[in-house]
Amino acid sequence: MEYLGQLLLIAVAIGIGWLICFIQGRVGQTARAIKRGGEYPKSLQYLFEAYDAPTLDSFVQELEINQHTVQLHLSIANFFRRKGEIEKATAIHQNLLSHPDARIKHGEQLTYELAQDYMFVGLYDRAEALFIELTASRQWRKLSTECLLEIYEHEKEWGVARERALTLDVKRDREVQIRLAQYCCEMAERSMRRKEYSDATRHLREALTYDKFCARASIQVAQVCVATEQYPEALAELKRIEQQNPVFLSEVVGLVREICEKLNERERLLKILQRMWELQPSAKVMIALSGALNENENTEEAIEFLLQQLNAHPTLGGVKALLVLLGPYADPEPKRWIMIVKGVLEALLEKNHSYLCESCGFSGRHLHWQCPSCKKWGVVKPLPWV
C-alpha cells in the first residue's frame, strides 16, 4: 500500500506541474525549449530528485504515451541525461519514436533528442546521421547544423566543418563568420606542417574574406612569409593586427624580433616595438622594448624605462628583465643573489596563467584559439600584465 501511495503521490504532483506548464503555453514550443538547453519546470526537477530510481523507473513504465504526456516523457529523459543516465534517456526517446502518434507529431524533436543522447556518450557517427537528417527541416536546420559543427570540431574534420558552416547565414551571422575563418586557419596550420605553403596561403586568404578581423590569419600569413623568406611581406602582414585586434600584438613580439634579425635592422625593431607600446602596452612588449634599447647600447635608458613601468605595472617578468640588465653592474656577491632571485622568478613565471577566456573565465598558460572550456572561438585573449 505504501508503494502504491508513493506512485499516486508522484502522479498527482506531476499532473499539477504539467497543468501549470500547459496553461503557461509551454506545450508545443519545442524548438524554443531545446534552444534553452532542454529545460524542464523546476517543480518537476525537485519532484524527480525526491524519489529513488526504482520508484521513478516504475512510474515511467506505467506512464501512458499520448499527446498530453509526450513533453513529460521528454522532461524525464532530459533529467536522466543531465544525471548521466544516458541508457534510460535513450530508452525513453526510442520508445517515443516507436509510438506512431508521437512519431508523427513530435518526430523531429524526438530525433533531435536521441541524437543529443548519442552525442553525449561520444557515438558521433549515430548522432551525425540523425542531425544530417534533421537539416532538411526548416525548424531544426540551424540547431542541427550547429551540433554537426560541434562534432566536426571534436573530430578535427575542418574541411567538412567548413562546408557545413557555409549552409548557415554567413552574411549576417557573426559567429558563423568567426567559425569559418578559424576552420580555414586550422586547415592552413595542417598545410604549414606539411610545408605546403601555397595551400596554406590560400586557406588564410579565404579566412580573411569571412572575418577581416581575424588576427590569427594574419599571424599565420606572416609565419608562411617567414618560412618562404619573404621578410618585408611578413612585417606588412603583422602590421594588420593593429587594426584587427591590437591585444594580440604581444603574441607576435618574438616573430617581429626574428624577422628584424634576419633583415639585420635593429633600429626598425626598436621603432616597431615603440609603436606596439603606444598602441597596446603589455608586459611582453615592455620586456622586449627594454631588451631592444639595451641591444642598441642604451642600457641606462632601458633600466630607467623598466623602473618607471614597473612602478605602474609590477610584473614578475618585468622584474626578471630588470635583474638581467642590472646583473653586469653588480659586485660578485650581489650578482649571486640576483641569480638566485632570477631563478625563483623563472619558476614562478612557469606557473603563471597568461591567457583568459572572455566568455567563461577559463585561464591557461597557452593561447587557445578555441576555448577548451566553453568551446567558443576567438574568445581567449592574452592578459597584458602577467
matplotlib code that plots the C-alpha trace (Angstrom):
import matplotlib.pyplot as plt

x = [0.0, 2.8, 4.3, 1.0, 0.7, 4.0, 3.1, -0.2, 1.6, 4.0, 1.2, -0.8, 2.2, 3.4, -0.2, -0.4, 3.0, 2.0, -1.2, 0.6, 3.1, 0.2, -1.6, 1.5, 1.7, 4.9, 3.4, 4.3, 7.1, 9.6, 12.2, 12.5, 12.7, 15.5, 17.4, 17.3, 19.1, 16.2, 14.9, 12.0, 10.0, 11.9, 8.9, 9.5, 13.2, 12.6, 10.0, 12.3, 15.1, 12.8, 12.3, 14.6, 15.5, 13.3, 10.2, 10.8, 11.6, 8.3, 6.4, 8.0, 7.0, 3.4, 3.1, 0.9, 2.1, -0.3, -0.3, -0.6, 2.3, 5.0, 6.5, 6.5, 8.4, 10.9, 11.3, 12.1, 14.5, 16.3, 16.5, 18.1, 20.6, 21.7, 22.4, 24.5, 22.0, 22.1, 20.7, 17.5, 17.2, 17.8, 15.3, 12.6, 13.4, 13.4, 10.2, 8.5, 9.8, 8.3, 4.9, 3.0, 1.2, 4.3, 6.5, 4.0, 3.5, 6.9, 9.2, 11.7, 12.1, 12.4, 15.1, 17.0, 16.8, 18.0, 20.9, 21.8, 21.9, 24.3, 26.4, 26.6, 28.2, 30.5, 28.6, 29.3, 28.5, 25.0, 24.5, 25.8, 23.4, 20.4, 21.5, 22.1, 18.5, 17.2, 18.9, 16.1, 13.7, 13.3, 12.6, 15.6, 18.1, 20.1, 20.2, 21.2, 23.9, 25.4, 25.5, 27.2, 29.8, 30.5, 31.0, 33.3, 35.3, 35.8, 36.9, 39.0, 37.3, 37.9, 37.1, 33.8, 33.0, 33.7, 31.3, 28.6, 29.0, 28.6, 25.0, 24.2, 23.7, 27.3, 26.5, 24.6, 25.7, 28.9, 29.5, 29.4, 31.9, 34.3, 33.9, 34.6, 37.7, 39.0, 38.3, 40.4, 43.2, 43.1, 43.4, 46.2, 48.0, 47.9, 49.3, 52.1, 53.1, 53.4, 55.3, 52.5, 52.8, 50.7, 47.7, 48.2, 48.2, 45.0, 43.2, 44.4, 43.2, 39.9, 39.8, 40.2, 37.3, 35.0, 36.5, 38.7, 39.4, 40.9, 44.3, 45.2, 45.0, 47.4, 49.8, 49.8, 50.3, 53.3, 54.6, 54.3, 56.2, 59.0, 59.1, 59.5, 62.0, 59.6, 60.5, 59.2, 55.9, 55.8, 56.1, 53.4, 51.0, 51.8, 51.0, 47.4, 46.9, 46.9, 43.5, 42.2, 42.8, 45.8, 45.6, 47.3, 50.3, 52.1, 51.8, 54.0, 56.8, 59.1, 58.2, 58.9, 62.3, 63.1, 62.3, 64.3, 67.3, 67.0, 66.9, 69.7, 67.6, 67.9, 66.6, 63.5, 62.8, 63.0, 60.6, 58.1, 58.2, 57.8, 54.7, 53.3, 53.9, 51.9, 49.0, 48.8, 51.1, 51.8, 54.4, 55.7, 56.2, 57.7, 60.3, 61.0, 61.4, 63.8, 65.8, 65.9, 67.1, 69.8, 71.0, 71.2, 73.6, 71.0, 71.3, 70.7, 67.6, 66.4, 66.8, 65.1, 62.2, 61.7, 61.8, 59.2, 56.9, 57.3, 56.2, 52.9, 52.7, 54.6, 55.1, 57.4, 58.6, 59.5, 61.4, 63.3, 64.2, 65.4, 67.6, 69.2, 70.0, 71.4, 73.5, 76.6, 76.8, 76.6, 79.5, 80.2, 78.1, 75.0, 75.3, 75.0, 71.8, 70.5, 70.9, 69.0, 66.1, 66.1, 65.8, 62.9, 61.1, 61.5, 59.9, 57.0, 56.6, 56.2, 53.1, 51.5, 48.3, 48.8, 45.5, 41.8, 38.6, 36.3, 33.3, 33.6, 36.6, 38.9, 42.6, 45.7, 49.4, 49.0, 46.9, 43.9, 42.1, 39.1, 38.4, 38.9, 36.1, 33.2, 34.3, 33.9, 36.3, 38.5, 37.5, 40.7, 42.9, 46.4, 46.5, 48.6, 50.2, 51.3]
y = [0.0, 2.4, 1.7, 2.4, 5.6, 6.8, 6.2, 8.0, 11.0, 11.2, 11.1, 13.8, 16.1, 15.7, 16.3, 19.6, 20.6, 19.6, 21.6, 24.7, 24.2, 23.7, 26.9, 28.9, 28.0, 25.9, 22.9, 22.8, 25.4, 22.7, 24.5, 27.3, 24.8, 22.9, 26.2, 26.8, 23.5, 21.2, 22.9, 21.5, 23.1, 23.4, 21.7, 18.6, 18.6, 18.8, 16.0, 13.7, 14.2, 13.5, 9.8, 6.9, 5.5, 2.3, 4.4, 6.8, 4.0, 2.3, 5.5, 5.9, 2.4, 3.0, 6.5, 6.4, 7.8, 10.3, 13.9, 15.2, 13.2, 13.4, 16.5, 15.0, 11.9, 14.3, 16.2, 12.9, 11.8, 15.2, 14.7, 11.3, 12.7, 15.5, 12.9, 10.9, 8.1, 8.0, 4.5, 5.5, 8.7, 6.9, 4.2, 6.8, 8.6, 5.4, 4.2, 7.5, 7.2, 3.7, 5.1, 6.1, 9.2, 10.5, 10.0, 11.8, 14.8, 15.1, 13.0, 15.8, 16.8, 13.2, 12.6, 15.6, 14.5, 11.0, 12.5, 14.5, 11.3, 9.7, 12.9, 12.9, 9.4, 10.0, 8.0, 10.7, 8.6, 7.9, 11.5, 12.8, 10.7, 11.9, 15.6, 15.4, 14.0, 17.0, 19.6, 19.0, 20.5, 24.3, 24.3, 22.2, 23.0, 25.7, 23.8, 20.5, 22.2, 23.7, 20.3, 18.9, 21.6, 20.6, 17.0, 18.0, 20.3, 17.4, 15.1, 17.9, 17.5, 21.1, 20.8, 19.1, 21.7, 24.5, 23.0, 22.6, 26.1, 27.6, 26.3, 28.8, 32.6, 33.6, 37.2, 38.1, 35.7, 37.0, 33.8, 31.8, 34.2, 33.7, 30.0, 29.8, 31.9, 29.6, 26.5, 27.9, 28.7, 25.2, 23.8, 26.3, 25.0, 21.5, 22.6, 24.5, 21.4, 19.6, 22.7, 23.2, 26.9, 27.8, 25.8, 27.4, 30.9, 30.1, 28.9, 32.0, 34.4, 32.7, 33.1, 36.8, 37.0, 35.6, 37.6, 40.5, 41.0, 37.5, 38.3, 34.6, 34.5, 37.5, 35.9, 32.7, 34.5, 36.2, 32.8, 31.5, 34.5, 33.9, 30.2, 31.3, 34.1, 37.0, 39.1, 42.5, 40.9, 39.2, 42.6, 44.1, 41.2, 41.7, 45.4, 44.4, 43.3, 46.9, 47.3, 43.8, 43.3, 45.1, 42.9, 40.2, 42.4, 40.9, 37.5, 38.5, 40.2, 37.1, 36.9, 40.6, 40.2, 37.1, 39.0, 42.1, 39.9, 38.3, 41.7, 43.0, 46.0, 46.8, 50.3, 49.1, 46.6, 49.4, 51.5, 48.7, 47.8, 51.5, 51.6, 48.4, 50.0, 53.1, 51.1, 48.2, 48.4, 45.0, 43.1, 41.3, 44.4, 46.2, 43.5, 43.3, 47.1, 47.3, 44.5, 46.3, 49.5, 47.5, 46.0, 49.4, 50.3, 52.4, 50.3, 53.1, 54.2, 50.6, 50.4, 53.7, 52.6, 49.4, 51.1, 53.6, 51.0, 48.5, 51.2, 51.4, 47.8, 45.5, 42.1, 39.1, 39.1, 42.8, 42.3, 39.5, 41.6, 44.4, 41.9, 40.8, 44.4, 45.1, 41.9, 43.2, 46.2, 44.2, 43.1, 39.3, 38.8, 40.8, 39.2, 35.8, 36.9, 38.3, 34.9, 33.2, 35.7, 35.4, 31.6, 31.9, 34.4, 31.9, 29.2, 31.4, 32.5, 28.9, 28.6, 31.9, 31.8, 34.3, 33.9, 34.3, 33.4, 36.4, 34.2, 31.6, 32.7, 29.8, 30.6, 28.9, 29.2, 28.9, 30.6, 28.5, 29.8, 27.7, 27.8, 24.3, 25.0, 26.8, 25.7, 29.3, 30.6, 33.7, 34.5, 33.6, 36.7, 37.4, 39.1, 42.2, 42.4, 39.0]
z = [0.0, 0.8, -2.6, -4.4, -2.3, -3.5, -7.1, -6.6, -5.0, -7.9, -10.4, -8.7, -8.3, -11.9, -13.1, -11.3, -12.6, -16.1, -15.9, -14.9, -17.7, -20.2, -19.0, -19.4, -23.0, -22.9, -24.6, -28.3, -28.1, -28.7, -30.7, -28.1, -25.3, -26.9, -27.6, -23.9, -23.4, -22.9, -19.7, -17.7, -14.9, -11.7, -9.8, -11.9, -11.2, -7.4, -7.7, -9.7, -7.2, -4.3, -5.1, -5.6, -9.0, -8.8, -8.0, -10.8, -13.3, -12.4, -12.9, -16.4, -17.3, -16.2, -17.8, -20.9, -24.2, -25.7, -27.0, -23.4, -21.9, -24.7, -23.2, -19.8, -21.1, -22.7, -19.4, -17.6, -20.3, -20.1, -16.3, -16.8, -19.4, -17.1, -14.4, -16.9, -17.1, -20.9, -21.3, -19.6, -21.6, -24.9, -24.0, -23.4, -26.7, -28.7, -27.0, -28.0, -31.6, -31.8, -30.9, -34.2, -32.8, -31.0, -34.1, -36.4, -34.2, -32.5, -34.7, -35.4, -31.8, -30.7, -33.3, -32.1, -28.5, -29.5, -31.4, -28.3, -26.3, -28.8, -28.8, -25.1, -24.9, -27.9, -30.5, -33.1, -36.2, -35.0, -33.8, -37.1, -39.2, -37.2, -37.3, -41.1, -41.4, -39.4, -41.6, -44.1, -41.5, -41.6, -37.9, -36.8, -39.5, -37.6, -34.3, -36.0, -38.1, -35.0, -33.4, -36.5, -36.3, -32.7, -33.9, -36.7, -34.4, -31.9, -34.8, -36.3, -39.7, -40.6, -44.3, -43.6, -40.9, -43.3, -45.9, -43.3, -41.9, -45.3, -45.3, -42.5, -42.8, -43.4, -44.4, -41.2, -38.5, -36.9, -35.0, -38.3, -39.9, -37.0, -37.1, -40.8, -40.5, -37.7, -39.7, -42.6, -40.2, -38.9, -42.4, -43.1, -40.0, -41.3, -44.7, -43.0, -41.0, -44.4, -45.8, -48.4, -48.2, -51.3, -49.9, -46.5, -48.0, -50.0, -46.8, -44.9, -47.6, -47.6, -43.8, -44.1, -46.6, -43.8, -41.0, -41.8, -38.1, -37.7, -36.2, -36.2, -40.0, -40.3, -37.8, -39.8, -43.1, -41.6, -40.5, -44.0, -45.3, -42.8, -43.9, -47.5, -46.6, -47.5, -44.5, -45.6, -46.6, -43.1, -41.3, -43.5, -42.6, -38.9, -39.1, -40.0, -36.4, -35.3, -36.9, -36.4, -32.6, -31.0, -27.9, -30.0, -30.7, -27.7, -29.3, -32.3, -30.4, -30.9, -34.6, -35.2, -33.5, -35.6, -38.8, -37.9, -37.0, -40.5, -42.1, -39.7, -38.8, -35.1, -35.5, -37.2, -34.5, -31.9, -33.8, -34.2, -30.5, -29.6, -31.8, -30.2, -26.8, -27.8, -29.2, -26.7, -23.7, -22.1, -20.1, -23.2, -25.2, -22.2, -21.7, -25.5, -25.7, -22.8, -24.4, -27.7, -26.0, -24.3, -27.5, -29.1, -26.3, -24.4, -21.2, -18.8, -20.8, -20.7, -16.9, -16.4, -18.7, -16.8, -13.4, -14.4, -15.9, -13.0, -10.7, -12.6, -13.7, -11.4, -13.1, -12.4, -16.0, -15.7, -12.5, -14.1, -17.1, -14.8, -12.9, -16.2, -17.0, -13.5, -13.3, -15.2, -12.9, -9.7, -7.5, -7.2, -4.0, -5.1, -8.5, -6.8, -5.1, -8.4, -10.0, -7.1, -7.3, -11.1, -10.8, -8.3, -10.7, -13.6, -11.5, -10.6, -14.2, -15.3, -13.2, -14.3, -16.4, -19.1, -21.0, -20.1, -21.9, -22.0, -22.3, -19.5, -17.4, -18.4, -17.8, -19.1, -19.8, -23.6, -26.2, -27.4, -30.4, -29.3, -25.6, -24.1, -21.7, -23.5, -27.0, -28.4, -31.0, -30.6, -27.0, -25.3, -25.0, -23.6, -20.2, -20.7, -17.3, -16.3]

ax = plt.figure().add_subplot(projection="3d")
ax.plot(x, y, z, "-o")
ax.set_aspect("equal")
plt.show()
